[in-house]
Amino acid sequence: MFDPEFRKVADLVFGEGDRRQAPYCGVPTLLKAPYRPDAAPSFADIDIALFGIPMDLGVTNRSGARFGPRAVRNVDRVGPYDHVLRTAPTAHARVADVGDVPFKSRFDLAASHDDIEKFVGGLIGAGVVPLAVGGDHSVGLPILRAVGRDRPVGMIHIDAHCDTGGSFEGCKFHHGGPFRQAVLDGVLDPRRTIQIGIRGNSEYLWEFSYASGMTVIHAEDVGDLGISAVIAKAREIVGAGPTYVSFDVDSLDPAFAPGTGTPEVGGLTSAQALGILRGLIGLNIVGGDVVEIAPQYDPTSNTAQIAAQVLFELLCLAAEAIKVRAP
């Protein structure tokens, strides 16, 4: 191999010979990363932690996202090289699947959020970048409480729904309102938040996005503006500050990702979503998630496949950010 980048990747994958494990063999992990469920609490020798959040107590429609982490772990042949970004993230970042958030109760939403915040707080305290696979989108609140505990962060949020609704049947911690609460808690900066792909019949519930200063780009606007303009706007909004990336698979049209709890027609294509994510390279990414994968509604496994690819793109963004931040 004459191309130095290709050579680097080949050496990473094949090592001393021309053999590697078949992708369908062995114990499945997130992106085939080394499995380190015993890494807590020190999380030593890890730069980026991939982990599952098998919890969907906050859904308002179809349940099942608790099975999302397992479905994504079962996806093969994603990475280790991104041909657009020309990067192999594991070549310069130590990555591990650290298992799933341990929950004290499978019934208590508030207790589950406490468990998530504690787990992610441990990662942040150890200087590790968290990349989560959910689970429903209510998990965004406890993650942001941990990631933004020292200062509010900006956010690039790709979703069909703004998720800034208020109390619903006496509960404000459901998956339709995590980012409203994150702003009120002081861990998310609304003026450094952009929401992309928004659509559906619940716009009237998301007035908080506009009132608080968030930037909203609807799904139809993505086609009208073009990917480059959307990327430029996202980069302008978040600037150079610490930024979290949250990706709900229902941002995609159900033709691409039917396996989710609240599907909305008229969504992004998988190519549009990946194009937007790749356009974020070089930003100060401090964490991310891909959520709302409900595999039982997806007989083709397409939703888990795109979720795994999105997770890999987040890994590329996080690894590049670590490289830029390194002294």
N, C-alpha and C positions, 0 to 999 in steps of 0.2 A: 504494500500500500504506500503510495507516494504522498497522498494528502495527509499532513500532520494531524489534522482533526480526526480524520477517519482512523488513522493509526492509533490515536489515543483511545478511541472508543473500542477498537478491536482488542487492544491490550487489556482494557478494563473488563471486557466480556470474556475473552478467551484465555487470558493469562499466558501460560507457557505452551499451550497446545491449541488444537483446532476443535476441541470438544467442549460442549457445555450441556448442562442438564436440559432435557426436554421440557418445554414450558408447561406441559400438563402433568409433570411429575413433582413429587415432593409435597410438602405442606404449604398451602396457599397463604401468602401474606400480602399486605398492601404494596403494590408495585414490585413484588418479589424482594422487598427489602429484608434485611436480617431481622429475625423475630426476637425482640428483647422485652418480653413482658415483665421481666424481673429487674428492669433498669431503674425503676422508682426506688427510693426518692431522689437519688443523686443524679440520675440520667447522665452518667459519666460517658465521655467519648461520643456524644451525640450532638450534632448541630441542628438537625431537623427531625422532629418526631412525627411520624404518621400514626394516627390512632383512630379507633372506632368509637362511636357514641350510639349504641343500640337502644335508643329510647324514642318513643313517639307518643308520649302522653299528652303532648300539646296540640295534636292535630284537630282540625275542625271538620274534616271531610273523611276521606278514606284512610284508615290506619294501615300500617305495614312497613313504615320506614325504619322500624327497629331492625329489620332484616337487611338494611342497606349495606352496613360494613361487611357482612359476610358475603353479599353478592359481589361487591367490588373486589374483595380478596380473591374471589374465584375467577377474575378476569386475567387472562394470559396475554403475553406479547404486547405490553405497553412499556415503552422505553427500551433501552436506557438513553437513546439519542433523540433529540428533537431536530428534525432536518431544516425547519424554518429558522430557529434560533441558533442552530449549529452549536448545540451544547449538550453535554452529558453531565447532568447535575451531580451524580454520585462520584464524578472524577475529582471534585474539589469540595464536597460537603459530606459529612458523615451522617448517613440517613438510616433510621431504624423504624420498624413497626413495633411500637411499644404496647400493643394490645388494645383492649377496650377500657373505657372508663369503668371502674368498679362502682356499682350502685348498691346502696344499702337497701333500697326498696324498688320493686318493679311497679308499684302502684302510686307513689307519691311524687307529683311533678315538682313541687317546691324543693323537696329533699334531693331529687335527682339533679336539679339545677345547682344546688349546693355542692353535690359530688363533682359535677363537671367543673365548676369554678375552682374547687380545691385541686383537682387533678391538673388543670391547665395552669393554675398558679404555681404548682410545683415545677412545671416545665419552664415557665417564664423565670422563676427564681433561679433555675439552673442555667439560664442563658440559652435555652433551646427554643427554636421556632416551632410553634404548633400548627399542624395541618390535620384537620379533622374530617372524618367521614361520618355523616349522620344517617339515621336519626332525622327528626323533624326540625324545622327552622327555629323553634324556640330555643335550641341549644346556642344560638348566636348570642343571646344575652349573657349567660354565664361565661362564655368564652371571652366576650368583650370586657366583662367586668375584670377578668384576669389580665387580659392583654393591655387594657387601658387603665389599669389601677394607678399608675404613676402619672399619667397624662392622657388626655383624650386622644384617640387615634382617628384618622380619616378612614374612609371605606369606599371600595368599589364593589357595588352590590348588583349582581346579575340575576334577575328574577322576573317572574310574571307579576308578582305582587310586591308592593312597597313594604309590607309588614311593619307598618307604623300605626296600626289600629289601637284603639283603647280597650278598656275592659270589655270582656265578652262573657256573658252569663256569670258574672261575678269573679272572673279570673282575668288578670292582666298579663299573665305569663305564657299565653298560648302562642302558637307559631305565626299568628297574624300580627303580632305587636312587639317583637323583641327589640326593634331598633328605636321605637318611640321610648321604651323604657331605658335603653342604653344611653340615649341623649339625656333623659331626665336624671339618670344616675351620674352623669358627667364623665362617662368613659368613651363616648362617641361624639366627635365634632360634626355637627350637621352641615356646616358650611364647607367641610372637606369631605362630603359624602355625595356620591353620584349613584343613582339607581337606573339600571339599563334593562330594557326589555319589558317594561311594565305594560299591562293590558288587563282586560277582563271587566267584569261587571261590578267591581267593588271600589272603584276610584273614589267614591264619596267617603269611604272609610279612611282614606290616607291623607286627609287635609294636613295632618301634622308634618308630613314630608315638606310641603310647600311653606307652611307657617314657620317651620324651624330653619329654613334656608337650604334644604337639600336640593340637589339638581336631579330632575326626573327626565329620562329619555324613554319614551314609549317604544314598543316593539316596531310600530309602523315608521317611527322616526329613524330607526336604524337603517332601514332600506332607503329612505329618502335622503338622509344625510351621507350615508356611506360609512364603511368601517373606519377609514382613516380619520374622518371628522369626529366620530365617536371616541376613538382612541385619544385624539388630540384634546377633546373636551375633558375626558377622564384624567389625563395627565395634568391638565391645567387646574382642575378642581383639587386634586390631592396634593399637588406640588411635591416638595422634597421631604415632607414630614412622614412619620410612621403611618403605614397604611395597611389595613386589613382587607382581604378579598373574600367575599362571601358569594358562593354560586349555588343557586337552587336549580335543580334539573328541570323544574317546570318553566324555567325561562325558555326552554326549547319547545318548539311545536311538538304536540303529541305524536306527530308522524315520526319524529326522531327519538322521543323519550316518552313513551306511553306509561312507563312504570313509575308513577308518582301519584301522590294523594289528591292533588288539586290541579289537574291538567287544564290548560287554557289554549284554545286554538289560536292560530295567527301568531305563533311565536318565532323565535330565532331558529335558524338552521344550525346544525352542529358546526359547519364551516364558519359561520359568522361568529359564533361563540368562541371558537378556538382562535380566530383572527383577533378578536378583541383582547383575549387573555394574552396572546403573544405580543400584542402591542404595548403591554404594560412592563416589558422587560426594562430593568434599570431603576424601577421605582423602589422606594424604601419599604419593602414588604416585610411585615412583622408577624404574619399569621394568615390562615385562610381555612376555608371549609368548602365541602361539596355535600349537599344535604338533600333530603326528601326523595331518596331512591327507594322505591317500594317494588321489589322484584316480582311479587306475585301478580302484578298487573301487566307484566312484560314477558310474554312467552318467547320472544326472540333474544332476550338478554341485551338488547340494544342500549337500554337506559344505563345498565351497569357498565357497559363498554364505554359509553361517552363519559360517564362519571369517573371511571378510571383514567381516561385520557385527560380530563379536566384536572384531576388530582396530580397527574404528571406535569401538566403545564404550571400548576401552582408550585410544584417542587422546583421546576426550572426557575421560576420567578424568585422563590425564596433563596435558592442556592446562589443566584446571581447577586441578590441583595447582600447576602453574607459576604460574598467576595468583595463587593464594593465597600462594605463597612469595615472590612479587615484593615488593621493598621499597616 
